[in-house]
Amino acid sequence: MNFQFTEKTQERIHTIRDFMDTHLFPLEKAYRDFALTSPTGVFPQMEGLKAKAKAAGLWNLFLPEDYGDFSPGLTNLEYAPLAQEMGKLTWASEVFNCGAPDTGNMEVLAKYGSPEQQEQWLKPLLEGKIRSAFLMTEPQVASSDARNIETSIVRQGDEYVINGRKWWSSQALHPHVGCYILLGKTDPDGPPHAQQSMIIVPPDAEGVTRVRSLPVFSEHHFPGGHAEIELKDVRVPANNLILGEGRGFEIAQGRLGPGRIHHCMRLIGMAERTLKYMCRRVKERETFGKSLSSYSSIRQDIARSACEIEQARLLTLSAADTIDKKGIKEAKELISMIKIVAPKMVCDVVDRAMQIFGGKGMTNDIPLVEYYTTGRLLRLADGPDEVHMYQLGRNLIKNSNTDSIRTQYLDEV
Ligand SMILES: Cc1cc2nc3c(=O)[nH]c(=O)nc-3n(C[C@H](O)[C@H](O)[C@H](O)COP(=O)(O)OP(=O)(O)OC[C@H]3O[C@@H](n4cnc5c(N)ncnc54)[C@H](O)[C@@H]3O)c2cc1C
C-alpha cells in the first residue's frame, strides 16, 4: 500500500489550506458566536463563502465520479486528506458542499436516482441551492438494527402513502432543506432484507410535521438541527421511490461506505488540531516551578495521542484505498474498523487535551467541546460502535474457517 499523495492531491491540500486560512479561520469566532445566539439562522457569510469556494474549484470534491462541471471526480483516497483539512473547522465542509448528510444523499441520487429524480433533487443539491436530510431512525424501535424500522410506505394508484415517526433527522430543520430521503417498509411480510425501500419526501408535503429539534449535550445543532418528524398520510408521487421496492438496504450499503471515510478523516483533522493546541499550551504554562511540558504524564498524553491519530489515519486511508480498488463490499471490514476506531480516538485525544487545558478546555474559546461532541455523537450516528464490532467480529470468526491458520503468520516468515 502506498499512501504517497500525488502532486495533484498535494496541490489541492495546499489550496484548501490556503482557502481556509484566508476565508474561514478568521471567521471561526464569529461563526461560534452566531451559532450560540441564533441557533436556527443561517450564518450570514455562508452563501458568500460557498460562492468563493465554487469559484476556486473547491466544490463537490467528495463525489468519486466525474460529474462534469459539478465535481472534479476524485477517488476516495484523493479526497481523504481534503476531508481531513475541512474537519479542522466543524462547519467548513458545508462551504465546499461536502457536508453530511448531503454528501450521502447526493451519492444515493447520483448512483441510484432516476434521471427525473436527478434533475429535480440531485442538480440543486450539487449546485448547493438546497439541503437535505436522511430519515431512518425511529424513536419507538431500536434502529441500530434497521430491520426494525416500521414506517409504512403503501402504494395507492400513482402515489405512495407514508405513515410513521422519525427522529435524529440531521439538518431536517435547515431553512434551505428541499429533500428528505426516507427509509420505510413497502413489504412488511417479505424477506427481512427486502422489506425496506427508500423514497424522496418533499419537506413541505402535507402531513409532514416537524415536532421538535433535539439538542445534543443541551445544544441545538446549528443551523439544521436534528429533528423529530411525524409523517401522517403523506402522499408522494410513485416516481419518488428510489431504485425500486425492497431495495432500501442495498442503497443504504452503497450510501454509508464513503460517508464513513469522510467522517473519519474529518475527525482525524480535529484530533490533529487538538494535538497542536496541546503541544503549544504545555509550553506556555508552569506549575510547581516547572513547565507543564516537562512532566512525564503530559508527554505521555501527547505521545499516546500522536500514536492514536496516526493509527487511525493509516487505517482510514487503507479503507479509502480499498474502496477505490475493490469496491465497498470488499472494504466492508475496514469501513467497520475505522468507524469503531476514529470517533473513540477523537474522544480520547480531546479528553486529554481538556485535562491539559484546565478550565479553558471547557470553554468555547477553543473548539475542544465542539470536537468532543462530534466524536461522541459519531460513536452512535451511522451505527453504534457495538453494532460495528458485532458485525466485524462475526465476519472475522466466519472467515476464519476458510483461511489456513498458518497463512497469516507463519507463511510470511
Ligand atoms: C447527533 C445524531 C445525529 C444523527 N443523525 C441521524 C440522521 O441524520 N438520520 C438518521 O436516520 N439517524 C440519525 N441518528 C441516529 C443514529 O443513527 C441512531 O441513534 C443509531 O443508529 C442507534 O439507534 P438507536 O438510537 O435506535 O439505538 P438502539 O438501536 O436502541 O441501540 C442502543 C444501544 O444498544 C447497544 N447495541 C445495539 N446493538 C448491539 C449489539 N449488537 N451488541 C451490543 N450492543 C448493542 C448500543 O450500545 C446502542 O448504542 C443520529 C444520532 C445522533 C445522536
The ligand as an SDF file (V2000), in Angstrom:
LIG
                    3D

 53 58  0  0  0  0  0  0  0  0999 V2000
  -26.4020   13.6090   16.7150 C   0  0  0  0  0  0  0  0  0  0  0  0
  -27.0130   12.4630   15.9910 C   0  0  0  0  0  0  0  0  0  0  0  0
  -27.2840   12.5870   14.6390 C   0  0  0  0  0  0  0  0  0  0  0  0
  -27.9550   11.5620   13.9570 C   0  0  0  0  0  0  0  0  0  0  0  0
  -28.2970   11.7350   12.6460 N   0  0  0  0  0  0  0  0  0  0  0  0
  -29.1210   10.8300   12.0510 C   0  0  0  0  0  0  0  0  0  0  0  0
  -29.6670   11.0750   10.7570 C   0  0  0  0  0  0  0  0  0  0  0  0
  -29.3630   12.0970   10.0980 O   0  0  0  0  0  0  0  0  0  0  0  0
  -30.5620   10.1880   10.2610 N   0  0  0  0  0  0  0  0  0  0  0  0
  -30.9220    9.0630   10.9420 C   0  0  0  0  0  0  0  0  0  0  0  0
  -31.7380    8.2960   10.4400 O   0  0  0  0  0  0  0  0  0  0  0  0
  -30.3920    8.7950   12.1570 N   0  0  0  0  0  0  0  0  0  0  0  0
  -29.5250    9.6490   12.7350 C   0  0  0  0  0  0  0  0  0  0  0  0
  -29.0210    9.4090   14.0020 N   0  0  0  0  0  0  0  0  0  0  0  0
  -29.4830    8.2260   14.7290 C   0  0  0  0  0  0  0  0  0  0  0  0
  -28.4390    7.1550   14.9150 C   0  0  0  0  0  0  0  0  0  0  0  0
  -28.0640    6.5980   13.6780 O   0  0  0  0  0  0  0  0  0  0  0  0
  -29.0430    6.1270   15.8840 C   0  0  0  0  0  0  0  0  0  0  0  0
  -29.1720    6.7550   17.1480 O   0  0  0  0  0  0  0  0  0  0  0  0
  -28.2230    4.8650   15.9720 C   0  0  0  0  0  0  0  0  0  0  0  0
  -28.2790    4.1360   14.7830 O   0  0  0  0  0  0  0  0  0  0  0  0
  -28.7010    3.9650   17.1220 C   0  0  0  0  0  0  0  0  0  0  0  0
  -30.0640    3.6810   17.0210 O   0  0  0  0  0  0  0  0  0  0  0  0
  -30.9830    3.8990   18.3200 P   0  0  0  0  0  0  0  0  0  0  0  0
  -30.7950    5.2890   18.7850 O   0  0  0  0  0  0  0  0  0  0  0  0
  -32.3670    3.4740   17.9950 O   0  0  0  0  0  0  0  0  0  0  0  0
  -30.3420    2.9700   19.4370 O   0  0  0  0  0  0  0  0  0  0  0  0
  -30.6880    1.4280   19.7230 P   0  0  0  0  0  0  0  0  0  0  0  0
  -30.8430    0.6960   18.4320 O   0  0  0  0  0  0  0  0  0  0  0  0
  -31.7980    1.4070   20.7000 O   0  0  0  0  0  0  0  0  0  0  0  0
  -29.3380    0.9420   20.3870 O   0  0  0  0  0  0  0  0  0  0  0  0
  -28.9590    1.4010   21.6980 C   0  0  0  0  0  0  0  0  0  0  0  0
  -27.6480    0.8170   22.0810 C   0  0  0  0  0  0  0  0  0  0  0  0
  -27.7330   -0.5980   22.1480 O   0  0  0  0  0  0  0  0  0  0  0  0
  -26.4360   -1.1310   22.0020 C   0  0  0  0  0  0  0  0  0  0  0  0
  -26.4540   -2.1980   20.9910 N   0  0  0  0  0  0  0  0  0  0  0  0
  -27.1950   -2.3000   19.8750 C   0  0  0  0  0  0  0  0  0  0  0  0
  -26.8940   -3.4350   19.1840 N   0  0  0  0  0  0  0  0  0  0  0  0
  -25.9200   -4.0530   19.8980 C   0  0  0  0  0  0  0  0  0  0  0  0
  -25.1680   -5.2320   19.7180 C   0  0  0  0  0  0  0  0  0  0  0  0
  -25.3230   -5.9970   18.6150 N   0  0  0  0  0  0  0  0  0  0  0  0
  -24.2530   -5.5620   20.6590 N   0  0  0  0  0  0  0  0  0  0  0  0
  -24.0650   -4.7930   21.7560 C   0  0  0  0  0  0  0  0  0  0  0  0
  -24.7370   -3.6450   21.9690 N   0  0  0  0  0  0  0  0  0  0  0  0
  -25.6420   -3.2790   21.0550 C   0  0  0  0  0  0  0  0  0  0  0  0
  -25.5120    0.0050   21.5360 C   0  0  0  0  0  0  0  0  0  0  0  0
  -24.7560    0.4870   22.6080 O   0  0  0  0  0  0  0  0  0  0  0  0
  -26.5030    1.0800   21.1040 C   0  0  0  0  0  0  0  0  0  0  0  0
  -25.9770    2.3870   21.2010 O   0  0  0  0  0  0  0  0  0  0  0  0
  -28.3030   10.3810   14.6560 C   0  0  0  0  0  0  0  0  0  0  0  0
  -27.9740   10.2480   16.0220 C   0  0  0  0  0  0  0  0  0  0  0  0
  -27.3340   11.2600   16.6840 C   0  0  0  0  0  0  0  0  0  0  0  0
  -27.0460   11.1030   18.1410 C   0  0  0  0  0  0  0  0  0  0  0  0
  1  2  1  0
  2  3  1  0
  2 52  2  0
  3  4  2  0
  4  5  1  0
  4 50  1  0
  5  6  2  0
  6  7  1  0
  6 13  1  0
  7  8  2  0
  7  9  1  0
  9 10  1  0
 10 11  2  0
 10 12  1  0
 12 13  2  0
 13 14  1  0
 14 15  1  0
 14 50  1  0
 15 16  1  0
 16 17  1  0
 16 18  1  0
 18 19  1  0
 18 20  1  0
 20 21  1  0
 20 22  1  0
 22 23  1  0
 23 24  1  0
 24 25  2  0
 24 26  1  0
 24 27  1  0
 27 28  1  0
 28 29  2  0
 28 30  1  0
 28 31  1  0
 31 32  1  0
 32 33  1  0
 33 34  1  0
 33 48  1  0
 34 35  1  0
 35 36  1  0
 35 46  1  0
 36 37  1  0
 36 45  1  0
 37 38  2  0
 38 39  1  0
 39 40  1  0
 39 45  2  0
 40 41  1  0
 40 42  2  0
 42 43  1  0
 43 44  2  0
 44 45  1  0
 46 47  1  0
 46 48  1  0
 48 49  1  0
 50 51  2  0
 51 52  1  0
 52 53  1  0
M  END
$$$$
